[in-house]
Structures are given as structure tokens and as C-alpha cells.
Amino acid sequence: MADSIGQLFGAESERLHNIFEEIKASGKKLSSRIAGMWLYGSVARREDHAGSDVDIGLIAGPDDLAEIVEAVREHLRETGERLFFLPNVVGLDFNDVERMARDDDPWWKSCVADAFVVLGKHPEDVAQELLRGNGDGQKRAE
């Protein structure tokens, strides 16, 4: 029985690794236009359960945001069905980030506290650059 349990845990570990890699891949082609992409919520806090969705935040310029969010959602739609997870993608433009950081928005604060960066910068770093006026958040993922 120990071998079976070990195989089960191994399979679940591989599944989680594949989910993370697919999330990263969903933004990789667009990474030059994404200032930051991160996990937040219960998955980032490691408090998730079998039915939890996977919350994904991303920051992009206002002209690119809708296209990028749709591309990420489309990529993850098939992946979610194959790997049995529900992606929840929330996109923010630079104006959203600046406003929420300046207003000390509770949702934003929890995202920043939970953030597990997938691509680009940590959301707080993008916000600080915007608030200082040291750029437009356009510094992209490596």
C-alpha cells in the first residue's frame, strides 16, 4: 500500500508542477507586454483544496490588457480541462495598479501579500515604479 500512496503523491506533485508550467507558458509568448504575472489567493497561500480555483493576476498596458487576458484565458481553458483545475485570470492596467496602490485597496493589499510571481515583476514593484513616476511598468519579464 505504501508504494501506491507514494505513486499517488508523486502523480499529484507532477500535476501541480505541470499546472504551474502551463500558467507560466500562457504568458511567456506575451511576456514582453506583461509587466507582472503572479498567483494569489488560496493557492499562493497554500490553503487551497480540491475545488479551489487558481487565481492569476497580470499587469499590462491599457492598450494590450484585453488581448493578453483573453490569450492567457484561452491557453488555460484547455489546460484546465486536461489537468483538472479552474483558472481565474484577472487583468489590471497601469492605471488600475496605481489607483489601488495609492488608495490602499484591500483586494490589492491581499494580492501583494500573497503574490507568487510567475513572470515579470512582483505587483508591488510595478506599483512602486508607477507611484514614483520612474517608468510605466513596462520593464518586462526576462
N, C-alpha and C positions, 0 to 999 in steps of 0.2 A: 504494500500500500504506500510506503514511503516513496518509492520510485514514481508511482502515479501522481502523488501530490507534488513531488518535485517537478515532474513534467508539466503539470498544470500551472504551477507558479512560473516556470520557465516560459511557457507559451504566453502567459499574461504579461510578463515582463517584455517579451518581444513585441507583443501587440502595442503596448504603451510606447515603446521606442519607435515603432512604425508610425503611430499616430503623431508623435512629436515631429518626426522627419517629414511627414506629409504636410503638416501645418507649416513647417519651415519652407518646404518646396512650393507651397501655394503662393508664397510671397516672393520667392527667390527671383523669378523672372522679372518681377516688377521692383526689385529691391532698390534700384536707382531712383525710384519715385516714392519710396516709403521711408519716412523719417524714423519710424519705430513700429515694431510689431511685437506684441507680448501676450502672454497668458495672464489672466487674472481670475478672481473668484475662487470657488471651492477647489478646483484642480490646482491652481497655483498655491493655495494654502495647504494642499494635501488633505483636504477634508471632504473630497468627493466620494460618491458612492456609485453603484452600478447605473443608476438612472440620471446622474448629473450630466448637464451639458458642459461643453468645453468652451469657456469664454475667451475670445480672442479680440484684442484691441489693436487698432492700427491707426497711424497718423500719416496723412498725406496732404498735399496741397489741395486747395478747394477745386481747382480745375481737373484734378486727377482722381479725387476721392471716390466718386460713384463708380467709375470704371474699375478701379482697383478693388473695392469692396466686392463688386459683382464677380470679378475674376477669381478672387480668393474663395468666395462662397461657392462658385461653380466647381472649382477644383476640389473643394472639400465635400461637396454633395455626394459624389460617387465614393470618395474615400470614406466618408462617414458610414455609408451603407455597407461597404466592404469590411470595415474594421469595427463596426458597431459602436459609433459614438455620434453625438449630436453637436456639431459646431455652431457656435453663436458668435457671429462676426459683427463687431461694432467699429465703425469708422469715424474718425474725428479729423476735421481740418485744422489748420494752424489757428484760425480764429476761435474755434471751439476750445482748443487746448489753452490758449492764452486767457480766455474768459473764465474757464473753470478753475484754472490755477490761481488767477487773480482773485476770484470770488470765493476761494476756499471751498469749492463744491464738494459735498460729502461723497458722492459717487466717484469723482475724480481722485479724492484722497484715498479711498479704498483701492482703486485701481493702482495707484502709485505704490501703496504699501504692499500689495500682493504681487506686483509685476514680476513676471519671469520672462526676460527678454528672449525673443526668438530671432529677430532681425533688427538691425539698426540700433538706435539709441533707446535707453530707458526713457519712459514717458516724462519723468520728472526733469531729465536733462534737456529734452526738447522744450518743455515749458520754461525752464530757466533761461535758455537761449532766447526764446521769444520775448520773455518779460524784460530781459536785459537789452533787447534790441541788437543782440550780437548775431544776427542771422535770421533766417526764415524757417529754421528747422530743416533746411534742405540737405544738411550733411547726412549722407545715406549710409546704408549698411555696407560693410566691407565685402 
